[in-house]
C-alpha cells in the first residue's frame, strides 16, 4: 500500500511540474501568437461525466463513487498562425460532482458548479478541409455554488457529509490539466468540430487540516467531456 501511494505522489508531483512548465512556455509565446494571423470566436455544446478520487492515506481506505452527468455551453476563442498552431481559450459554467448509491435505497449526490477557464495550446494536423485537432494546457475553476441531494439514515449522514465540499473549510479555487482531441471540418471561413476532452484536477477538493477516518486527504476531480463546437472566423 505504501508503495502504491508513493507512486501516486510521484505522479502528482510530475503533473504539477508539467503544469508550471506549461505556464512558463505560455508566457513566452503569447505575444507571438497574438501578432499572427486568424482569430475566431465560437460556442461549444457539451456533455460531461465527472467523478472524484477519494482516498485516505492515514486511515487507508478508498471511497467508491459513481459519475455525475451534466450538460452545458462554453464560449471559445482561438488564435491560429499560418502553421496551424495557436492558442485556445474557453469560458464555461461547469458542473462537477459524484453520486453514491447504496443497496438499501440510500443515495447521496453532490453537485459543485464552477466557472471553468481552460487556456490551451493547440495544433491542427492535415492539409485538407478535415483536420485532426489536439490541445493541451491548464484550466482554472472558480466556485459558484454547491448543492446536494440525499436520502440517508441518520447514522450515515455525518461520515458522508464530511467527505464533501464545505464552504467553511475548503478552497473556492481549483486548477488542473486538460487534454483535448478530435476532428475539425473547415466550412468556408468557419469550422465545425467534434471533440473529446479530459480534465484532471491537481488540487484536492477537501482542504485537510487534521487527519480523520471520515475525511479523505486525496480528493481530485476527473471530468470527461464530449463536445460539438462551431467557430466563426473574425479575422484572417
Sine and cosine of phi, psi and omega as CSV:
sin_phi,cos_phi,sin_psi,cos_psi,sin_omega,cos_omega
0.00,0.00,-0.67,0.74,0.01,-1.00
-0.88,0.47,-0.63,0.78,-0.01,-1.00
-0.91,0.42,-0.65,0.76,0.02,-1.00
-0.88,0.48,-0.70,0.72,-0.02,-1.00
-0.94,0.35,-0.51,0.86,0.06,-1.00
-0.92,0.40,-0.66,0.75,0.05,-1.00
-0.90,0.43,-0.67,0.74,0.01,-1.00
-0.89,0.46,-0.68,0.73,0.02,-1.00
-0.90,0.44,-0.64,0.77,0.04,-1.00
-0.89,0.45,-0.66,0.75,0.04,-1.00
-0.88,0.47,-0.70,0.71,0.02,-1.00
-0.88,0.48,-0.69,0.73,-0.02,-1.00
-0.89,0.46,-0.67,0.74,0.00,-1.00
-0.93,0.37,-0.59,0.80,0.06,-1.00
-0.90,0.44,-0.66,0.75,0.01,-1.00
-0.92,0.38,-0.60,0.80,0.06,-1.00
-0.90,0.44,-0.67,0.74,0.03,-1.00
-0.89,0.45,-0.61,0.79,0.03,-1.00
-0.88,0.48,-0.73,0.68,0.00,-1.00
-0.92,0.39,-0.63,0.78,0.01,-1.00
-0.89,0.46,-0.65,0.76,0.02,-1.00
-0.89,0.45,-0.67,0.74,0.01,-1.00
-0.87,0.48,-0.62,0.79,0.02,-1.00
-0.91,0.41,-0.72,0.69,0.03,-1.00
-0.90,0.45,-0.63,0.77,0.03,-1.00
-0.88,0.48,-0.66,0.75,-0.01,-1.00
-0.86,0.50,-0.67,0.74,-0.06,-1.00
-0.98,0.20,-0.33,0.94,-0.07,-1.00
-0.99,-0.16,-0.27,0.96,-0.13,-0.99
-0.84,0.54,-0.74,0.67,-0.05,-1.00
-0.87,0.49,-0.65,0.76,0.02,-1.00
-0.90,0.44,-0.65,0.76,-0.03,-1.00
-0.91,0.41,-0.66,0.75,-0.05,-1.00
-0.94,0.34,-0.38,0.93,-0.05,-1.00
-1.00,0.02,0.00,1.00,-0.11,-0.99
-0.84,-0.54,0.74,-0.68,0.31,-0.95
0.79,0.61,-0.67,-0.74,-0.35,-0.94
-0.99,0.15,0.43,-0.90,0.05,-1.00
-0.71,-0.71,0.76,-0.65,-0.04,-1.00
-0.76,-0.64,0.49,-0.87,0.11,-0.99
-0.81,-0.59,0.52,-0.85,-0.01,-1.00
-0.27,-0.96,-0.11,-0.99,-0.03,-1.00
-0.74,-0.67,0.55,-0.84,-0.04,-1.00
-0.79,-0.61,0.81,-0.58,0.11,-0.99
-0.98,-0.19,0.76,-0.65,-0.14,-0.99
-0.63,-0.78,0.49,-0.87,0.17,-0.99
-0.93,-0.36,0.75,-0.66,-0.05,-1.00
-0.81,-0.58,0.56,-0.83,0.10,-0.99
-0.79,-0.62,0.91,-0.40,-0.06,-1.00
-0.89,-0.46,0.40,-0.92,0.05,-1.00
-0.45,-0.89,0.04,-1.00,-0.02,-1.00
-0.67,-0.74,0.60,-0.80,0.05,-1.00
-0.99,-0.12,0.96,-0.27,0.04,-1.00
-0.99,-0.16,0.79,-0.62,0.11,-0.99
-0.49,-0.87,0.61,-0.79,0.04,-1.00
-0.92,-0.40,0.91,-0.40,-0.02,-1.00
-0.97,0.26,-0.65,0.76,-0.14,-0.99
-0.96,0.28,-0.63,0.78,0.10,-0.99
-0.88,-0.47,0.99,0.14,-0.25,-0.97
-0.75,0.66,0.91,-0.41,0.03,-1.00
-0.30,-0.96,0.48,-0.88,0.00,-1.00
-0.82,-0.57,0.87,-0.49,-0.04,-1.00
-1.00,-0.01,0.90,-0.44,-0.03,-1.00
-0.98,0.21,0.71,-0.70,0.05,-1.00
-0.71,-0.71,0.33,-0.94,0.06,-1.00
-0.96,-0.28,0.30,-0.95,-0.08,-1.00
-0.96,0.28,0.40,-0.92,0.10,-1.00
-0.90,-0.43,0.80,-0.60,-0.03,-1.00
-0.99,-0.17,0.56,-0.83,0.02,-1.00
-0.43,-0.90,0.27,-0.96,0.03,-1.00
-0.79,-0.61,0.47,-0.88,-0.02,-1.00
-0.22,-0.97,0.05,-1.00,0.05,-1.00
-0.83,-0.56,0.56,-0.83,0.05,-1.00
-0.75,-0.66,0.49,-0.87,0.17,-0.99
-0.99,-0.17,0.67,-0.74,-0.11,-0.99
-0.80,-0.60,0.69,-0.72,0.17,-0.99
-0.81,-0.59,0.56,-0.83,-0.08,-1.00
-0.60,-0.80,0.72,-0.69,0.13,-0.99
-0.92,-0.40,0.77,-0.63,-0.09,-1.00
-0.72,-0.69,0.75,-0.66,0.03,-1.00
-1.00,-0.06,-0.04,-1.00,-0.09,-1.00
-0.93,0.37,-0.26,0.97,0.05,-1.00
-1.00,-0.07,0.19,0.98,0.00,-1.00
0.89,0.46,0.53,0.85,0.09,-1.00
-0.87,-0.49,0.64,-0.77,-0.05,-1.00
-0.26,-0.97,-0.30,-0.95,-0.05,-1.00
-0.83,-0.55,0.71,-0.70,-0.02,-1.00
-0.81,-0.59,0.81,-0.59,0.01,-1.00
-0.85,-0.52,0.76,-0.64,-0.01,-1.00
-0.86,-0.51,0.43,-0.90,-0.02,-1.00
-0.59,-0.81,0.87,-0.50,-0.07,-1.00
-0.50,-0.87,0.28,-0.96,0.17,-0.99
-0.99,-0.16,0.94,-0.35,-0.15,-0.99
-0.90,-0.44,0.63,-0.78,0.06,-1.00
-0.95,-0.32,0.81,-0.58,0.09,-1.00
-0.85,-0.52,0.42,-0.91,0.00,-1.00
0.24,-0.97,-0.35,-0.94,-0.06,-1.00
-0.29,-0.96,0.26,-0.97,0.09,-1.00
-0.87,-0.49,0.54,-0.84,0.22,-0.98
-0.80,-0.60,0.83,-0.56,-0.03,-1.00
-0.85,-0.53,0.63,-0.77,-0.07,-1.00
-0.85,-0.53,0.43,-0.90,-0.10,-1.00
-0.89,0.45,-0.48,0.88,-0.06,-1.00
-1.00,0.02,0.24,0.97,0.05,-1.00
1.00,-0.07,-0.14,0.99,0.07,-1.00
-0.94,0.33,0.51,-0.86,0.05,-1.00
-0.46,-0.89,0.34,-0.94,0.08,-1.00
-0.58,-0.82,0.79,-0.61,-0.01,-1.00
-0.80,-0.60,0.81,-0.59,-0.01,-1.00
-0.89,-0.46,0.80,-0.60,0.03,-1.00
-0.85,-0.53,0.81,-0.59,0.02,-1.00
-0.83,-0.55,0.85,-0.53,-0.06,-1.00
-0.98,-0.20,0.77,-0.64,-0.02,-1.00
-0.82,-0.57,0.39,-0.92,0.40,-0.92
-1.00,0.10,0.88,-0.47,-0.08,-1.00
-0.96,-0.27,0.78,-0.63,-0.18,-0.98
-0.71,-0.70,1.00,0.09,0.05,-1.00
-0.99,0.14,0.58,-0.81,0.11,-0.99
-0.81,-0.59,0.95,-0.31,-0.22,-0.97
-0.86,-0.51,0.67,-0.74,0.24,-0.97
-1.00,0.04,0.76,-0.65,-0.07,-1.00
-0.75,-0.66,0.34,-0.94,-0.02,-1.00
-0.60,-0.80,0.66,-0.75,0.09,-1.00
-0.98,-0.21,0.73,-0.69,0.00,-1.00
-0.92,-0.40,0.81,-0.59,-0.01,-1.00
0.87,-0.50,0.37,-0.93,-0.03,-1.00
-0.90,-0.44,-0.11,0.99,0.03,-1.00
-1.00,0.07,-0.08,-1.00,0.02,-1.00
-0.94,0.35,-0.41,0.91,0.05,-1.00
-0.98,-0.18,0.86,-0.51,-0.08,-1.00
-0.79,-0.61,0.35,-0.94,0.14,-0.99
-1.00,-0.05,0.75,-0.67,0.01,-1.00
-0.92,-0.39,0.73,-0.68,0.06,-1.00
-0.75,-0.66,0.74,-0.67,-0.02,-1.00
-0.72,-0.70,0.54,-0.84,0.00,-1.00
-0.48,-0.88,0.67,-0.74,0.06,-1.00
0.18,-0.98,-0.05,-1.00,-0.01,-1.00
-0.99,0.11,0.34,-0.94,0.17,-0.99
-0.71,-0.71,0.33,-0.94,-0.02,-1.00
-0.74,-0.68,0.67,-0.74,0.00,-1.00
-0.92,-0.40,0.75,-0.66,0.08,-1.00
-0.85,-0.53,0.89,-0.45,-0.15,-0.99
-0.92,0.39,0.70,-0.71,0.11,-0.99
-0.97,-0.25,-0.81,0.59,0.01,-1.00
-0.33,-0.94,0.22,-0.97,0.01,-1.00
-0.70,-0.71,0.76,-0.65,0.06,-1.00
-0.77,-0.64,0.37,-0.93,0.04,-1.00
-0.58,-0.81,0.54,-0.84,0.09,-1.00
-0.81,-0.59,0.65,-0.76,-0.03,-1.00
-0.37,-0.93,0.40,-0.92,0.17,-0.99
-0.65,-0.76,1.00,-0.03,-0.15,-0.99
-0.79,-0.62,0.52,-0.85,0.18,-0.98
-0.93,0.37,0.50,-0.87,-0.10,-1.00
-0.84,0.55,-0.61,0.79,-0.07,-1.00
-0.95,0.31,-0.29,0.96,-0.01,-1.00
-1.00,-0.10,-0.21,0.98,-0.16,-0.99
-0.92,0.40,-0.71,0.71,-0.11,-0.99
-0.88,0.47,-0.73,0.69,-0.06,-1.00
-0.91,0.41,-0.63,0.78,-0.01,-1.00
-0.97,0.26,-0.63,0.78,0.03,-1.00
-0.88,0.48,-0.58,0.81,-0.01,-1.00
-0.88,0.47,-0.63,0.78,-0.03,-1.00
-1.00,0.07,0.85,0.53,-0.01,-1.00
-0.41,-0.91,0.17,-0.99,0.00,-1.00
-0.91,0.41,0.70,-0.72,0.08,-1.00
-0.79,-0.61,0.82,-0.57,-0.06,-1.00
-0.92,0.39,-0.38,0.93,0.00,-1.00
-1.00,0.01,-0.19,0.98,-0.09,-1.00
-0.88,-0.48,-0.60,0.80,-0.23,-0.97
-0.97,-0.23,0.25,-0.97,-0.05,-1.00
-0.98,0.20,0.49,-0.87,0.05,-1.00
-0.99,-0.15,0.10,1.00,-0.04,-1.00
-0.78,-0.63,0.65,-0.76,0.04,-1.00
-0.68,-0.73,0.25,-0.97,0.01,-1.00
-0.42,-0.91,0.30,-0.95,0.01,-1.00
-0.02,-1.00,-0.28,-0.96,-0.01,-1.00
-0.90,-0.44,0.58,-0.82,0.02,-1.00
-0.79,-0.62,0.69,-0.73,0.12,-0.99
-0.81,-0.59,0.65,-0.76,-0.08,-1.00
-0.61,-0.79,0.54,-0.84,0.04,-1.00
-0.39,-0.92,0.38,-0.93,0.02,-1.00
0.20,-0.98,-0.35,-0.94,-0.07,-1.00
-0.92,-0.39,0.68,-0.73,0.03,-1.00
-0.84,-0.55,0.78,-0.63,-0.02,-1.00
-0.91,-0.42,0.85,-0.53,0.05,-1.00
-0.98,0.19,0.78,-0.62,0.08,-1.00
-0.80,-0.61,0.98,-0.18,-0.11,-0.99
0.84,0.55,-0.90,-0.44,0.00,-1.00
-1.00,-0.04,-0.08,1.00,-0.15,-0.99
-0.92,-0.39,0.03,-1.00,-0.04,-1.00
-0.65,-0.76,0.62,-0.78,0.21,-0.98
-0.91,-0.42,0.73,-0.68,-0.09,-1.00
-0.74,-0.68,0.65,-0.76,0.15,-0.99
-0.91,-0.42,0.90,-0.44,-0.17,-0.99
-0.78,-0.63,0.44,-0.90,0.22,-0.98
-0.82,-0.57,0.57,-0.82,-0.04,-1.00
-0.59,-0.81,0.34,-0.94,0.02,-1.00
-0.69,-0.72,0.80,-0.60,0.08,-1.00
-0.92,-0.38,0.73,-0.68,0.06,-1.00
-0.81,-0.58,0.88,-0.48,0.02,-1.00
-0.96,0.27,0.80,-0.60,0.05,-1.00
-1.00,0.09,-0.27,0.96,0.03,-1.00
-0.99,-0.14,0.34,-0.94,0.07,-1.00
-1.00,0.03,0.62,-0.79,0.10,-1.00
-0.91,0.41,-0.70,0.72,-0.07,-1.00
-1.00,-0.08,0.80,-0.60,0.01,-1.00
-1.00,-0.03,0.99,-0.15,-0.10,-0.99
-0.99,0.10,0.87,-0.50,0.06,-1.00
-0.98,-0.18,-0.66,0.75,0.00,-1.00
-0.78,-0.62,0.76,-0.65,-0.02,-1.00
-0.89,0.46,0.66,-0.75,0.01,-1.00
-0.51,-0.86,0.51,-0.86,0.01,-1.00
-0.92,0.40,-0.42,0.91,-0.03,-1.00
-0.99,-0.11,0.00,1.00,-0.12,-0.99
-0.85,-0.52,0.97,-0.26,-0.01,-1.00
-0.93,0.37,0.66,-0.75,0.02,-1.00
-1.00,-0.09,-0.05,1.00,0.19,-0.98
-0.87,-0.49,0.81,-0.58,-0.04,-1.00
-0.44,-0.90,0.97,0.25,-0.06,-1.00
-0.97,-0.23,0.74,-0.67,0.12,-0.99
-0.97,0.23,0.55,-0.83,0.24,-0.97
-0.71,-0.70,0.72,-0.70,-0.15,-0.99
-0.72,-0.69,0.82,-0.58,0.06,-1.00
-0.95,-0.30,0.71,-0.71,-0.09,-1.00
-0.70,-0.71,0.66,-0.75,0.17,-0.98
-0.92,-0.40,0.76,-0.65,-0.17,-0.99
-0.72,-0.69,0.51,-0.86,0.19,-0.98
-0.89,-0.46,0.83,-0.56,-0.13,-0.99
-0.85,-0.52,0.64,-0.76,0.16,-0.99
-0.82,-0.57,0.86,-0.52,-0.03,-1.00
-0.92,-0.38,0.75,-0.66,0.06,-1.00
-0.98,-0.20,0.81,-0.59,0.03,-1.00
-0.98,0.22,0.85,-0.53,-0.03,-1.00
-1.00,-0.10,-0.61,0.79,-0.09,-1.00
-0.65,-0.76,0.71,-0.70,0.06,-1.00
-0.98,0.20,0.00,0.00,0.00,0.00
